[in-house]
Amino acid sequence: MDPRIRKTERIFSSRWLNLFESTVRNDGKESKWIFSSRREKPYSQSDKPDAVIIVPLTAVNGETCIILTREFRVPIGVYEIGFPAGLVDPAEDSLTTARRELREETGYALKRVIAISPPQLYSSAGLTDETFQYVVAEAVPAGTARLEPTEDIETLVLTFEEMNALLADNPPISGKAWPFCFLYQQLGGFSDL
């Protein structure tokens, strides 16, 4: 831990989230910093991400489509466009989580991994130490979604034109999904799977 961090105390704890307050000394002055963590102990390093975000692509009638979700998000009070995602369970690795979450949230199965990011991407380092990992994958239909009672998620399987039309309406969109959608637009779509 950096010597500027003098002390850290947990100020709130729940099943999914902890709040910590750190006393930080910088340029001879002390200040307080409150941040959230999914971990029991802050500043603990791990090669395993806290969460996985799946970027699924699928073939429909010979055309590559992107699978997005439209999910109600309580902190913002509206539906947000994003990707299937979920927390990595203690006994899981990232790919196991990706398979499970994709199937549960969309009814699609992971067929093939196209790319996987480093496991230590930070969601918002000024607010939390949460890490995530992207799994870009080819997906195939596998039945219906198996949502948890607290989830309100709609699966959107979109062609290039449909995705462009959706984004033209400027819906609330995840900051983790927008760069992929923008790249998809700039490339004129992805090559066929």
N, C-alpha and C positions, 0 to 999 in steps of 0.2 A: 504494500500500500504506500502511496505517495506520502512523504513526511509532512506535507502541507495539511493533510487530513489528520486533525488532532484527536478527534473522538467521534464515534457514531453510535446513536441510540435508536432503537426501534420505538416509534411513537404510536403505531397502529398495526394490527395484524388481523387478517381474515384468511379464508381458504385460498383465494387466488392472488392476494395482493398484500404486501407489507409496505408501510411508510417508515422511512428512516430520516433522521436529522443528523447531519454531519457538521461539526465545527471545523472550519477551514481557516488556516492562517496563510495570508498572502501579502507580501510587501509589508510585513509587520502588523497587519490588521487582521482581526478575526471576524468571520462572518458565519452565518448559518445557511445551510442548504438542505432543503427537504426534497426527497426523491422517492419514487416508488420502485419496488422490486418484486419479482415473483419468487425470489430466493429467500431462504431463512437467514442467510448471512450475506450482507453486501460485500462487494469487492472480491468475491470468490470467483476465480477463473475456471472455465470449463470449456472443453472442446465440443460440448453438446449444446445446441441452441435451446432457448426456452420454448420457441415456437417454430413452426414450419408454415410457409406460404406456398401453395401449389399453383403453378401457372399451367393450367391444362389446355391442350389443343386436341381437337378431334376432327376426324374426317366425316363429312356429311355430303353424300352424293358426289364424291370426288373433290370436294372443296374443303380446305382447312378452315375450321372454325375455332374461335376462342371461347372458352367457357368462363363466364363471369358469374358472380353471385350478386343478388340484390338482397341485402340483409338489414333488418332493423337493428340499429345500434343505440342503446339506451343513453350513453354519454352525450350523443349529439341530437337525440330525439327524433331522428328521421332514418329513412332507408339509405344505405350507402352501397355504391357499386364497388365490388372488390373481387378477391379470389378466395377460394376455399382455403381455410387455414385452421390451425389448432395447436394447442400446447403439446409438447413432447412429454409423454408419461415417463416416469422414472425407469421403467423396464424396457423402454423403446429406444430405437435409433431413429434418425430423421426420416429415412425411407419408410419405415414401418408406420410412423405417424402420418406421413404423406398419403400412403395407401389407405389408412383408416379414415382420415378426415375427408379425403376426396370421395370415398364411397359413402360415408355418412351424410355429408352435406350436399352431394349432387346426384348420387346414384350411379356415378361413373367409376370405373376401375382403372388404376394406373397400369398401362400396358408396357410403356417403355420410358425410361428416363432420358431426356434430351440433354439437360444440363443441370448442374447443382452448384449453388454458390458456396462461398466459405460459410462456416457455421456461426461466425461472429459478426453479423450485420446488426447494427443498433437501430432500434425503432425511433427513438427520440432521446438522445444522450443528455439533453438538458433537463429531462423529466424522469427518466427511468434507465436502469441498467439492462432492461430486457433485450435479449438477442433473438435473432431469427435467421432462418436459412430458406432461400428459394429453392424449389424443386420444379423445374420446367419439364413437363412430361406429356407424352401422348396418352390420351385417355379413350376408353371405349365404354359404351352403355353397359350397365350391369344391374339394372333394376331401378327401384325407387330409392330416393334419399331416406335415410333413417335419422331424422332430426331429433335432438333432445327437446324435452318440453319447453325449455327456455329459448329455443332457437326459432327464428322467423326468417327463413332463407328461401329465396326463389332462385332456381338455376336458370341462367341465360346462356344458350348455345347460339352464338352469333356469327354470321358470315361477316366478311370485311365491311360490306355496305351497311349491314344492320348495326355493327359496332359503331361505325361512323355516325349513323343516325342517332343512336343512343347518346353518344358523347356530344353531339351538336346541341342537345338540349341542356348541357351543362348540369348534369345531376351531381349530387354529392358523391365524390369518388375517393377511394382510399389513396393516400399518397404512395402506397406500395404498389397499387395497380396502375395508376396513371402513366408512369414512365413506360411500362410495357405496352399499354394501349397507344401511346404517342409513337413509340417505335414501330408498332404494327401499322399505324397510319402512314408514317414516313416511308416505310418499305413497300407500301402498297399491298400489305398482307404478308403471310408467311408462305413458304413453299409447301407444296402438297406433302402430306404425310405418307 
